[in-house]
Structures are given as structure tokens and as C-alpha cells.
Amino acid sequence: MVANFHHGASSLTQPSVLASSIDHDDQLVENAQIKQQILEAKPKADRADKKSSKLEDIVRLMQQQLPMMMEKHVADTSTNTSQVHPYYARNFDDHHVP
């Protein structure tokens, strides 16, 4: 059997009323502090959500444009020999070189 010798104990086995009220008050203070921290963090989280949403939109747009850009790049490199050979003269294409 455990004896309870705290201030305000009405019996040797009953928890102290004073001790439980102090614990309750501490819990209320801690809860208030946590609520305040949540209120302070919410605007920052909202800004982060907006920034994340914008970045997701940019990535989605880039993913949509990438195939078109690749097609254009392939088309440019296959028909435009000046990128490969900057001094290539196109007017010689129709003439046989001896």
C-alpha cells in the first residue's frame, strides 16, 4: 500500500486535491501556449502553401511544354545545318560538287 503524504490529501490512498488542481492549471497554461504557437505559425504555413502551389503550377506547365520544346529542338537541328556547320552555304545543296 502506498501512502499519500501530499498537502491536502484526505486519506492515505486518495490523490491530493491540491496537486491535481496544480497539474490542471499547468495543463491549461501549456494548452494556451500551444494555441498561441499555432496561431503564430498559421500565416507562415499559409504562405508556404501558396508558394508550393505556385511552384507546382510552374512544374506542371514546364512538363506540358517540354515535349513541344523537344520537338522544336529536334526539328531545328535536323533541318538547320548552320547550327552544326556555321559556314555551310545552303545554295550549294542543289548543285553537285565535283
MARKOLTOR-994480 format. One record per atom (N, C-alpha, C): x, y, z; residue in three letters. Coordinates in steps of 0.05 Angstrom, whole numbers, always signed. Layout:
N
<r><xx>X</xx><yy>Y</yy><zz>Z</zz><aa>ALA</aa></r>
...
//
This chain:
98
<r><xx>+17</xx><yy>-23</yy><zz>+0</zz><aa>MET</aa></r>
<r><xx>+0</xx><yy>+0</yy><zz>+0</zz><aa>MET</aa></r>
<r><xx>+18</xx><yy>+25</yy><zz>+0</zz><aa>MET</aa></r>
<r><xx>+11</xx><yy>+44</yy><zz>-17</zz><aa>VAL</aa></r>
<r><xx>+26</xx><yy>+69</yy><zz>-19</zz><aa>VAL</aa></r>
<r><xx>+13</xx><yy>+90</yy><zz>-3</zz><aa>VAL</aa></r>
<r><xx>+28</xx><yy>+104</yy><zz>+12</zz><aa>ALA</aa></r>
<r><xx>+18</xx><yy>+126</yy><zz>+29</zz><aa>ALA</aa></r>
<r><xx>+20</xx><yy>+152</yy><zz>+13</zz><aa>ALA</aa></r>
<r><xx>+0</xx><yy>+169</yy><zz>+16</zz><aa>ASN</aa></r>
<r><xx>+0</xx><yy>+195</yy><zz>+2</zz><aa>ASN</aa></r>
<r><xx>+3</xx><yy>+217</yy><zz>+24</zz><aa>ASN</aa></r>
<r><xx>+26</xx><yy>+229</yy><zz>+25</zz><aa>PHE</aa></r>
<r><xx>+31</xx><yy>+249</yy><zz>+46</zz><aa>PHE</aa></r>
<r><xx>+31</xx><yy>+277</yy><zz>+34</zz><aa>PHE</aa></r>
<r><xx>+19</xx><yy>+282</yy><zz>+11</zz><aa>HIS</aa></r>
<r><xx>+18</xx><yy>+308</yy><zz>-1</zz><aa>HIS</aa></r>
<r><xx>-1</xx><yy>+326</yy><zz>+15</zz><aa>HIS</aa></r>
<r><xx>+3</xx><yy>+352</yy><zz>+13</zz><aa>HIS</aa></r>
<r><xx>-14</xx><yy>+372</yy><zz>+26</zz><aa>HIS</aa></r>
<r><xx>-42</xx><yy>+370</yy><zz>+14</zz><aa>HIS</aa></r>
<r><xx>-62</xx><yy>+368</yy><zz>+30</zz><aa>GLY</aa></r>
<r><xx>-89</xx><yy>+368</yy><zz>+21</zz><aa>GLY</aa></r>
<r><xx>-100</xx><yy>+340</yy><zz>+17</zz><aa>GLY</aa></r>
<r><xx>-85</xx><yy>+319</yy><zz>+23</zz><aa>ALA</aa></r>
<r><xx>-95</xx><yy>+292</yy><zz>+20</zz><aa>ALA</aa></r>
<r><xx>-116</xx><yy>+286</yy><zz>+41</zz><aa>ALA</aa></r>
<r><xx>-139</xx><yy>+276</yy><zz>+33</zz><aa>SER</aa></r>
<r><xx>-159</xx><yy>+269</yy><zz>+53</zz><aa>SER</aa></r>
<r><xx>-157</xx><yy>+241</yy><zz>+64</zz><aa>SER</aa></r>
<r><xx>-141</xx><yy>+225</yy><zz>+50</zz><aa>SER</aa></r>
<r><xx>-135</xx><yy>+198</yy><zz>+61</zz><aa>SER</aa></r>
<r><xx>-108</xx><yy>+190</yy><zz>+52</zz><aa>SER</aa></r>
<r><xx>-98</xx><yy>+168</yy><zz>+62</zz><aa>LEU</aa></r>
<r><xx>-71</xx><yy>+159</yy><zz>+54</zz><aa>LEU</aa></r>
<r><xx>-70</xx><yy>+148</yy><zz>+26</zz><aa>LEU</aa></r>
<r><xx>-92</xx><yy>+140</yy><zz>+14</zz><aa>THR</aa></r>
<r><xx>-92</xx><yy>+128</yy><zz>-13</zz><aa>THR</aa></r>
<r><xx>-105</xx><yy>+146</yy><zz>-34</zz><aa>THR</aa></r>
<r><xx>-117</xx><yy>+168</yy><zz>-26</zz><aa>GLN</aa></r>
<r><xx>-130</xx><yy>+186</yy><zz>-45</zz><aa>GLN</aa></r>
<r><xx>-110</xx><yy>+207</yy><zz>-55</zz><aa>GLN</aa></r>
<r><xx>-109</xx><yy>+213</yy><zz>-81</zz><aa>PRO</aa></r>
<r><xx>-91</xx><yy>+234</yy><zz>-91</zz><aa>PRO</aa></r>
<r><xx>-98</xx><yy>+261</yy><zz>-79</zz><aa>PRO</aa></r>
<r><xx>-79</xx><yy>+278</yy><zz>-77</zz><aa>SER</aa></r>
<r><xx>-83</xx><yy>+304</yy><zz>-66</zz><aa>SER</aa></r>
<r><xx>-100</xx><yy>+321</yy><zz>-85</zz><aa>SER</aa></r>
<r><xx>-119</xx><yy>+335</yy><zz>-74</zz><aa>VAL</aa></r>
<r><xx>-136</xx><yy>+353</yy><zz>-90</zz><aa>VAL</aa></r>
<r><xx>-120</xx><yy>+376</yy><zz>-99</zz><aa>VAL</aa></r>
<r><xx>-103</xx><yy>+387</yy><zz>-82</zz><aa>LEU</aa></r>
<r><xx>-86</xx><yy>+409</yy><zz>-89</zz><aa>LEU</aa></r>
<r><xx>-67</xx><yy>+402</yy><zz>-111</zz><aa>LEU</aa></r>
<r><xx>-54</xx><yy>+379</yy><zz>-110</zz><aa>ALA</aa></r>
<r><xx>-35</xx><yy>+371</yy><zz>-130</zz><aa>ALA</aa></r>
<r><xx>-49</xx><yy>+367</yy><zz>-157</zz><aa>ALA</aa></r>
<r><xx>-73</xx><yy>+356</yy><zz>-157</zz><aa>SER</aa></r>
<r><xx>-87</xx><yy>+353</yy><zz>-183</zz><aa>SER</aa></r>
<r><xx>-96</xx><yy>+379</yy><zz>-194</zz><aa>SER</aa></r>
<r><xx>-103</xx><yy>+399</yy><zz>-177</zz><aa>SER</aa></r>
<r><xx>-111</xx><yy>+425</yy><zz>-188</zz><aa>SER</aa></r>
<r><xx>-87</xx><yy>+440</yy><zz>-199</zz><aa>SER</aa></r>
<r><xx>-64</xx><yy>+436</yy><zz>-187</zz><aa>ILE</aa></r>
<r><xx>-39</xx><yy>+449</yy><zz>-197</zz><aa>ILE</aa></r>
<r><xx>-33</xx><yy>+437</yy><zz>-224</zz><aa>ILE</aa></r>
<r><xx>-34</xx><yy>+410</yy><zz>-226</zz><aa>ASP</aa></r>
<r><xx>-29</xx><yy>+397</yy><zz>-252</zz><aa>ASP</aa></r>
<r><xx>-48</xx><yy>+407</yy><zz>-273</zz><aa>ASP</aa></r>
<r><xx>-74</xx><yy>+411</yy><zz>-266</zz><aa>HIS</aa></r>
<r><xx>-94</xx><yy>+420</yy><zz>-285</zz><aa>HIS</aa></r>
<r><xx>-88</xx><yy>+449</yy><zz>-294</zz><aa>HIS</aa></r>
<r><xx>-80</xx><yy>+466</yy><zz>-275</zz><aa>ASP</aa></r>
<r><xx>-72</xx><yy>+493</yy><zz>-282</zz><aa>ASP</aa></r>
<r><xx>-48</xx><yy>+494</yy><zz>-301</zz><aa>ASP</aa></r>
<r><xx>-28</xx><yy>+477</yy><zz>-295</zz><aa>ASP</aa></r>
<r><xx>-5</xx><yy>+475</yy><zz>-313</zz><aa>ASP</aa></r>
<r><xx>-13</xx><yy>+466</yy><zz>-341</zz><aa>ASP</aa></r>
<r><xx>-31</xx><yy>+447</yy><zz>-342</zz><aa>GLN</aa></r>
<r><xx>-40</xx><yy>+437</yy><zz>-368</zz><aa>GLN</aa></r>
<r><xx>-55</xx><yy>+459</yy><zz>-383</zz><aa>GLN</aa></r>
<r><xx>-71</xx><yy>+476</yy><zz>-369</zz><aa>LEU</aa></r>
<r><xx>-85</xx><yy>+498</yy><zz>-382</zz><aa>LEU</aa></r>
<r><xx>-65</xx><yy>+518</yy><zz>-393</zz><aa>LEU</aa></r>
<r><xx>-45</xx><yy>+524</yy><zz>-378</zz><aa>VAL</aa></r>
<r><xx>-24</xx><yy>+543</yy><zz>-387</zz><aa>VAL</aa></r>
<r><xx>-10</xx><yy>+532</yy><zz>-412</zz><aa>VAL</aa></r>
<r><xx>-3</xx><yy>+507</yy><zz>-410</zz><aa>GLU</aa></r>
<r><xx>+11</xx><yy>+494</yy><zz>-433</zz><aa>GLU</aa></r>
<r><xx>-7</xx><yy>+494</yy><zz>-458</zz><aa>GLU</aa></r>
<r><xx>-32</xx><yy>+488</yy><zz>-454</zz><aa>ASN</aa></r>
<r><xx>-51</xx><yy>+488</yy><zz>-477</zz><aa>ASN</aa></r>
<r><xx>-53</xx><yy>+516</yy><zz>-489</zz><aa>ASN</aa></r>
<r><xx>-54</xx><yy>+536</yy><zz>-472</zz><aa>ALA</aa></r>
<r><xx>-56</xx><yy>+564</yy><zz>-482</zz><aa>ALA</aa></r>
<r><xx>-31</xx><yy>+571</yy><zz>-498</zz><aa>ALA</aa></r>
<r><xx>-7</xx><yy>+562</yy><zz>-488</zz><aa>GLN</aa></r>
<r><xx>+18</xx><yy>+568</yy><zz>-503</zz><aa>GLN</aa></r>
<r><xx>+18</xx><yy>+553</yy><zz>-530</zz><aa>GLN</aa></r>
<r><xx>+9</xx><yy>+529</yy><zz>-530</zz><aa>ILE</aa></r>
<r><xx>+8</xx><yy>+514</yy><zz>-555</zz><aa>ILE</aa></r>
<r><xx>-11</xx><yy>+527</yy><zz>-575</zz><aa>ILE</aa></r>
<r><xx>-34</xx><yy>+536</yy><zz>-566</zz><aa>LYS</aa></r>
<r><xx>-53</xx><yy>+550</yy><zz>-583</zz><aa>LYS</aa></r>
<r><xx>-41</xx><yy>+575</yy><zz>-595</zz><aa>LYS</aa></r>
<r><xx>-26</xx><yy>+590</yy><zz>-578</zz><aa>GLN</aa></r>
<r><xx>-13</xx><yy>+615</yy><zz>-588</zz><aa>GLN</aa></r>
<r><xx>+8</xx><yy>+608</yy><zz>-609</zz><aa>GLN</aa></r>
<r><xx>+23</xx><yy>+587</yy><zz>-605</zz><aa>GLN</aa></r>
<r><xx>+43</xx><yy>+579</yy><zz>-625</zz><aa>GLN</aa></r>
<r><xx>+30</xx><yy>+571</yy><zz>-651</zz><aa>GLN</aa></r>
<r><xx>+7</xx><yy>+558</yy><zz>-649</zz><aa>ILE</aa></r>
<r><xx>-7</xx><yy>+550</yy><zz>-674</zz><aa>ILE</aa></r>
<r><xx>-17</xx><yy>+575</yy><zz>-688</zz><aa>ILE</aa></r>
<r><xx>-28</xx><yy>+594</yy><zz>-673</zz><aa>LEU</aa></r>
<r><xx>-37</xx><yy>+619</yy><zz>-686</zz><aa>LEU</aa></r>
<r><xx>-14</xx><yy>+634</yy><zz>-699</zz><aa>LEU</aa></r>
<r><xx>+9</xx><yy>+634</yy><zz>-687</zz><aa>GLU</aa></r>
<r><xx>+32</xx><yy>+648</yy><zz>-699</zz><aa>GLU</aa></r>
<r><xx>+43</xx><yy>+633</yy><zz>-723</zz><aa>GLU</aa></r>
<r><xx>+41</xx><yy>+607</yy><zz>-723</zz><aa>ALA</aa></r>
<r><xx>+52</xx><yy>+591</yy><zz>-745</zz><aa>ALA</aa></r>
<r><xx>+34</xx><yy>+590</yy><zz>-769</zz><aa>ALA</aa></r>
<r><xx>+8</xx><yy>+594</yy><zz>-765</zz><aa>LYS</aa></r>
<r><xx>-11</xx><yy>+591</yy><zz>-787</zz><aa>LYS</aa></r>
<r><xx>-6</xx><yy>+610</yy><zz>-811</zz><aa>LYS</aa></r>
<r><xx>-1</xx><yy>+636</yy><zz>-807</zz><aa>PRO</aa></r>
<r><xx>+5</xx><yy>+652</yy><zz>-831</zz><aa>PRO</aa></r>
<r><xx>+29</xx><yy>+643</yy><zz>-847</zz><aa>PRO</aa></r>
<r><xx>+50</xx><yy>+634</yy><zz>-832</zz><aa>LYS</aa></r>
<r><xx>+74</xx><yy>+625</yy><zz>-846</zz><aa>LYS</aa></r>
<r><xx>+68</xx><yy>+599</yy><zz>-862</zz><aa>LYS</aa></r>
<r><xx>+52</xx><yy>+582</yy><zz>-851</zz><aa>ALA</aa></r>
<r><xx>+44</xx><yy>+557</yy><zz>-865</zz><aa>ALA</aa></r>
<r><xx>+27</xx><yy>+564</yy><zz>-889</zz><aa>ALA</aa></r>
<r><xx>+9</xx><yy>+584</yy><zz>-887</zz><aa>ASP</aa></r>
<r><xx>-7</xx><yy>+592</yy><zz>-909</zz><aa>ASP</aa></r>
<r><xx>+10</xx><yy>+603</yy><zz>-932</zz><aa>ASP</aa></r>
<r><xx>+30</xx><yy>+619</yy><zz>-925</zz><aa>ARG</aa></r>
<r><xx>+48</xx><yy>+630</yy><zz>-946</zz><aa>ARG</aa></r>
<r><xx>+64</xx><yy>+607</yy><zz>-959</zz><aa>ARG</aa></r>
<r><xx>+72</xx><yy>+588</yy><zz>-944</zz><aa>ALA</aa></r>
<r><xx>+87</xx><yy>+565</yy><zz>-955</zz><aa>ALA</aa></r>
<r><xx>+69</xx><yy>+549</yy><zz>-973</zz><aa>ALA</aa></r>
<r><xx>+43</xx><yy>+545</yy><zz>-966</zz><aa>ASP</aa></r>
<r><xx>+24</xx><yy>+531</yy><zz>-983</zz><aa>ASP</aa></r>
<r><xx>+20</xx><yy>+545</yy><zz>-1009</zz><aa>ASP</aa></r>
<r><xx>+18</xx><yy>+572</yy><zz>-1008</zz><aa>LYS</aa></r>
<r><xx>+14</xx><yy>+587</yy><zz>-1033</zz><aa>LYS</aa></r>
<r><xx>+39</xx><yy>+585</yy><zz>-1051</zz><aa>LYS</aa></r>
<r><xx>+62</xx><yy>+587</yy><zz>-1039</zz><aa>LYS</aa></r>
<r><xx>+87</xx><yy>+585</yy><zz>-1054</zz><aa>LYS</aa></r>
<r><xx>+89</xx><yy>+557</yy><zz>-1067</zz><aa>LYS</aa></r>
<r><xx>+82</xx><yy>+537</yy><zz>-1051</zz><aa>SER</aa></r>
<r><xx>+83</xx><yy>+509</yy><zz>-1061</zz><aa>SER</aa></r>
<r><xx>+64</xx><yy>+505</yy><zz>-1084</zz><aa>SER</aa></r>
<r><xx>+40</xx><yy>+517</yy><zz>-1082</zz><aa>SER</aa></r>
<r><xx>+20</xx><yy>+515</yy><zz>-1103</zz><aa>SER</aa></r>
<r><xx>+30</xx><yy>+528</yy><zz>-1129</zz><aa>SER</aa></r>
<r><xx>+43</xx><yy>+551</yy><zz>-1126</zz><aa>LYS</aa></r>
<r><xx>+54</xx><yy>+565</yy><zz>-1150</zz><aa>LYS</aa></r>
<r><xx>+76</xx><yy>+549</yy><zz>-1163</zz><aa>LYS</aa></r>
<r><xx>+93</xx><yy>+537</yy><zz>-1146</zz><aa>LEU</aa></r>
<r><xx>+115</xx><yy>+520</yy><zz>-1157</zz><aa>LEU</aa></r>
<r><xx>+104</xx><yy>+496</yy><zz>-1171</zz><aa>LEU</aa></r>
<r><xx>+83</xx><yy>+484</yy><zz>-1160</zz><aa>GLU</aa></r>
<r><xx>+70</xx><yy>+461</yy><zz>-1173</zz><aa>GLU</aa></r>
<r><xx>+59</xx><yy>+469</yy><zz>-1200</zz><aa>GLU</aa></r>
<r><xx>+47</xx><yy>+493</yy><zz>-1202</zz><aa>ASP</aa></r>
<r><xx>+36</xx><yy>+502</yy><zz>-1227</zz><aa>ASP</aa></r>
<r><xx>+58</xx><yy>+506</yy><zz>-1248</zz><aa>ASP</aa></r>
<r><xx>+81</xx><yy>+517</yy><zz>-1239</zz><aa>ILE</aa></r>
<r><xx>+103</xx><yy>+521</yy><zz>-1257</zz><aa>ILE</aa></r>
<r><xx>+114</xx><yy>+495</yy><zz>-1267</zz><aa>ILE</aa></r>
<r><xx>+117</xx><yy>+476</yy><zz>-1249</zz><aa>VAL</aa></r>
<r><xx>+127</xx><yy>+449</yy><zz>-1257</zz><aa>VAL</aa></r>
<r><xx>+108</xx><yy>+436</yy><zz>-1277</zz><aa>VAL</aa></r>
<r><xx>+82</xx><yy>+438</yy><zz>-1271</zz><aa>ARG</aa></r>
<r><xx>+62</xx><yy>+426</yy><zz>-1289</zz><aa>ARG</aa></r>
<r><xx>+64</xx><yy>+439</yy><zz>-1317</zz><aa>ARG</aa></r>
<r><xx>+67</xx><yy>+466</yy><zz>-1318</zz><aa>LEU</aa></r>
<r><xx>+69</xx><yy>+480</yy><zz>-1343</zz><aa>LEU</aa></r>
<r><xx>+94</xx><yy>+471</yy><zz>-1358</zz><aa>LEU</aa></r>
<r><xx>+116</xx><yy>+469</yy><zz>-1344</zz><aa>MET</aa></r>
<r><xx>+141</xx><yy>+460</yy><zz>-1356</zz><aa>MET</aa></r>
<r><xx>+139</xx><yy>+432</yy><zz>-1367</zz><aa>MET</aa></r>
<r><xx>+125</xx><yy>+415</yy><zz>-1353</zz><aa>GLN</aa></r>
<r><xx>+121</xx><yy>+387</yy><zz>-1362</zz><aa>GLN</aa></r>
<r><xx>+104</xx><yy>+387</yy><zz>-1388</zz><aa>GLN</aa></r>
<r><xx>+85</xx><yy>+405</yy><zz>-1389</zz><aa>GLN</aa></r>
<r><xx>+69</xx><yy>+406</yy><zz>-1414</zz><aa>GLN</aa></r>
<r><xx>+85</xx><yy>+417</yy><zz>-1437</zz><aa>GLN</aa></r>
<r><xx>+103</xx><yy>+436</yy><zz>-1432</zz><aa>GLN</aa></r>
<r><xx>+117</xx><yy>+449</yy><zz>-1453</zz><aa>GLN</aa></r>
<r><xx>+142</xx><yy>+434</yy><zz>-1462</zz><aa>GLN</aa></r>
<r><xx>+152</xx><yy>+416</yy><zz>-1445</zz><aa>LEU</aa></r>
<r><xx>+177</xx><yy>+402</yy><zz>-1451</zz><aa>LEU</aa></r>
<r><xx>+175</xx><yy>+386</yy><zz>-1477</zz><aa>LEU</aa></r>
<r><xx>+154</xx><yy>+370</yy><zz>-1482</zz><aa>PRO</aa></r>
<r><xx>+152</xx><yy>+355</yy><zz>-1507</zz><aa>PRO</aa></r>
<r><xx>+152</xx><yy>+374</yy><zz>-1532</zz><aa>PRO</aa></r>
<r><xx>+138</xx><yy>+396</yy><zz>-1530</zz><aa>MET</aa></r>
<r><xx>+138</xx><yy>+415</yy><zz>-1552</zz><aa>MET</aa></r>
<r><xx>+166</xx><yy>+427</yy><zz>-1557</zz><aa>MET</aa></r>
<r><xx>+179</xx><yy>+434</yy><zz>-1536</zz><aa>MET</aa></r>
<r><xx>+206</xx><yy>+445</yy><zz>-1538</zz><aa>MET</aa></r>
<r><xx>+226</xx><yy>+424</yy><zz>-1550</zz><aa>MET</aa></r>
<r><xx>+223</xx><yy>+399</yy><zz>-1542</zz><aa>MET</aa></r>
<r><xx>+240</xx><yy>+378</yy><zz>-1553</zz><aa>MET</aa></r>
<r><xx>+235</xx><yy>+374</yy><zz>-1582</zz><aa>MET</aa></r>
<r><xx>+209</xx><yy>+374</yy><zz>-1590</zz><aa>GLU</aa></r>
<r><xx>+202</xx><yy>+371</yy><zz>-1618</zz><aa>GLU</aa></r>
<r><xx>+214</xx><yy>+394</yy><zz>-1635</zz><aa>GLU</aa></r>
<r><xx>+212</xx><yy>+418</yy><zz>-1625</zz><aa>LYS</aa></r>
<r><xx>+223</xx><yy>+441</yy><zz>-1639</zz><aa>LYS</aa></r>
<r><xx>+253</xx><yy>+439</yy><zz>-1641</zz><aa>LYS</aa></r>
<r><xx>+266</xx><yy>+431</yy><zz>-1619</zz><aa>HIS</aa></r>
<r><xx>+295</xx><yy>+428</yy><zz>-1620</zz><aa>HIS</aa></r>
<r><xx>+304</xx><yy>+407</yy><zz>-1640</zz><aa>HIS</aa></r>
<r><xx>+290</xx><yy>+384</yy><zz>-1640</zz><aa>VAL</aa></r>
<r><xx>+297</xx><yy>+363</yy><zz>-1659</zz><aa>VAL</aa></r>
<r><xx>+292</xx><yy>+373</yy><zz>-1688</zz><aa>VAL</aa></r>
<r><xx>+270</xx><yy>+387</yy><zz>-1692</zz><aa>ALA</aa></r>
<r><xx>+265</xx><yy>+397</yy><zz>-1719</zz><aa>ALA</aa></r>
<r><xx>+286</xx><yy>+418</yy><zz>-1727</zz><aa>ALA</aa></r>
<r><xx>+294</xx><yy>+435</yy><zz>-1709</zz><aa>ASP</aa></r>
<r><xx>+314</xx><yy>+455</yy><zz>-1715</zz><aa>ASP</aa></r>
<r><xx>+341</xx><yy>+442</yy><zz>-1722</zz><aa>ASP</aa></r>
<r><xx>+349</xx><yy>+422</yy><zz>-1707</zz><aa>THR</aa></r>
<r><xx>+375</xx><yy>+410</yy><zz>-1711</zz><aa>THR</aa></r>
<r><xx>+375</xx><yy>+392</yy><zz>-1735</zz><aa>THR</aa></r>
<r><xx>+353</xx><yy>+381</yy><zz>-1743</zz><aa>SER</aa></r>
<r><xx>+353</xx><yy>+363</yy><zz>-1767</zz><aa>SER</aa></r>
<r><xx>+351</xx><yy>+378</yy><zz>-1793</zz><aa>SER</aa></r>
<r><xx>+340</xx><yy>+402</yy><zz>-1793</zz><aa>THR</aa></r>
<r><xx>+337</xx><yy>+418</yy><zz>-1818</zz><aa>THR</aa></r>
<r><xx>+356</xx><yy>+441</yy><zz>-1820</zz><aa>THR</aa></r>
<r><xx>+367</xx><yy>+449</yy><zz>-1798</zz><aa>ASN</aa></r>
<r><xx>+384</xx><yy>+473</yy><zz>-1799</zz><aa>ASN</aa></r>
<r><xx>+413</xx><yy>+464</yy><zz>-1794</zz><aa>ASN</aa></r>
<r><xx>+427</xx><yy>+461</yy><zz>-1816</zz><aa>THR</aa></r>
<r><xx>+455</xx><yy>+452</yy><zz>-1814</zz><aa>THR</aa></r>
<r><xx>+474</xx><yy>+474</yy><zz>-1805</zz><aa>THR</aa></r>
<r><xx>+464</xx><yy>+499</yy><zz>-1806</zz><aa>SER</aa></r>
<r><xx>+482</xx><yy>+521</yy><zz>-1798</zz><aa>SER</aa></r>
<r><xx>+489</xx><yy>+519</yy><zz>-1768</zz><aa>SER</aa></r>
<r><xx>+473</xx><yy>+505</yy><zz>-1752</zz><aa>GLN</aa></r>
<r><xx>+479</xx><yy>+501</yy><zz>-1724</zz><aa>GLN</aa></r>
<r><xx>+503</xx><yy>+482</yy><zz>-1722</zz><aa>GLN</aa></r>
<r><xx>+504</xx><yy>+462</yy><zz>-1740</zz><aa>VAL</aa></r>
<r><xx>+525</xx><yy>+443</yy><zz>-1739</zz><aa>VAL</aa></r>
<r><xx>+550</xx><yy>+455</yy><zz>-1752</zz><aa>VAL</aa></r>
<r><xx>+546</xx><yy>+467</yy><zz>-1775</zz><aa>HIS</aa></r>
<r><xx>+568</xx><yy>+479</yy><zz>-1791</zz><aa>HIS</aa></r>
<r><xx>+561</xx><yy>+508</yy><zz>-1796</zz><aa>HIS</aa></r>
<r><xx>+572</xx><yy>+527</yy><zz>-1781</zz><aa>PRO</aa></r>
<r><xx>+563</xx><yy>+554</yy><zz>-1783</zz><aa>PRO</aa></r>
<r><xx>+568</xx><yy>+567</yy><zz>-1810</zz><aa>PRO</aa></r>
<r><xx>+588</xx><yy>+557</yy><zz>-1826</zz><aa>TYR</aa></r>
<r><xx>+594</xx><yy>+569</yy><zz>-1852</zz><aa>TYR</aa></r>
<r><xx>+583</xx><yy>+553</yy><zz>-1876</zz><aa>TYR</aa></r>
<r><xx>+564</xx><yy>+536</yy><zz>-1870</zz><aa>TYR</aa></r>
<r><xx>+552</xx><yy>+519</yy><zz>-1891</zz><aa>TYR</aa></r>
<r><xx>+535</xx><yy>+537</yy><zz>-1909</zz><aa>TYR</aa></r>
<r><xx>+539</xx><yy>+535</yy><zz>-1935</zz><aa>ALA</aa></r>
<r><xx>+524</xx><yy>+551</yy><zz>-1954</zz><aa>ALA</aa></r>
<r><xx>+500</xx><yy>+534</yy><zz>-1965</zz><aa>ALA</aa></r>
<r><xx>+476</xx><yy>+542</yy><zz>-1959</zz><aa>ARG</aa></r>
<r><xx>+453</xx><yy>+527</yy><zz>-1967</zz><aa>ARG</aa></r>
<r><xx>+449</xx><yy>+527</yy><zz>-1998</zz><aa>ARG</aa></r>
<r><xx>+459</xx><yy>+547</yy><zz>-2012</zz><aa>ASN</aa></r>
<r><xx>+454</xx><yy>+548</yy><zz>-2040</zz><aa>ASN</aa></r>
<r><xx>+470</xx><yy>+527</yy><zz>-2055</zz><aa>ASN</aa></r>
<r><xx>+488</xx><yy>+513</yy><zz>-2042</zz><aa>PHE</aa></r>
<r><xx>+503</xx><yy>+491</yy><zz>-2055</zz><aa>PHE</aa></r>
<r><xx>+488</xx><yy>+465</yy><zz>-2053</zz><aa>PHE</aa></r>
<r><xx>+466</xx><yy>+464</yy><zz>-2039</zz><aa>ASP</aa></r>
<r><xx>+452</xx><yy>+439</yy><zz>-2036</zz><aa>ASP</aa></r>
<r><xx>+441</xx><yy>+428</yy><zz>-2062</zz><aa>ASP</aa></r>
<r><xx>+434</xx><yy>+445</yy><zz>-2081</zz><aa>ASP</aa></r>
<r><xx>+422</xx><yy>+436</yy><zz>-2106</zz><aa>ASP</aa></r>
<r><xx>+443</xx><yy>+430</yy><zz>-2127</zz><aa>ASP</aa></r>
<r><xx>+468</xx><yy>+435</yy><zz>-2121</zz><aa>HIS</aa></r>
<r><xx>+489</xx><yy>+431</yy><zz>-2141</zz><aa>HIS</aa></r>
<r><xx>+507</xx><yy>+408</yy><zz>-2133</zz><aa>HIS</aa></r>
<r><xx>+515</xx><yy>+393</yy><zz>-2153</zz><aa>HIS</aa></r>
<r><xx>+533</xx><yy>+371</yy><zz>-2149</zz><aa>HIS</aa></r>
<r><xx>+562</xx><yy>+382</yy><zz>-2146</zz><aa>HIS</aa></r>
<r><xx>+575</xx><yy>+373</yy><zz>-2125</zz><aa>VAL</aa></r>
<r><xx>+602</xx><yy>+382</yy><zz>-2121</zz><aa>VAL</aa></r>
<r><xx>+621</xx><yy>+363</yy><zz>-2134</zz><aa>VAL</aa></r>
<r><xx>+638</xx><yy>+372</yy><zz>-2153</zz><aa>PRO</aa></r>
<r><xx>+656</xx><yy>+354</yy><zz>-2168</zz><aa>PRO</aa></r>
<r><xx>+677</xx><yy>+342</yy><zz>-2151</zz><aa>PRO</aa></r>
//
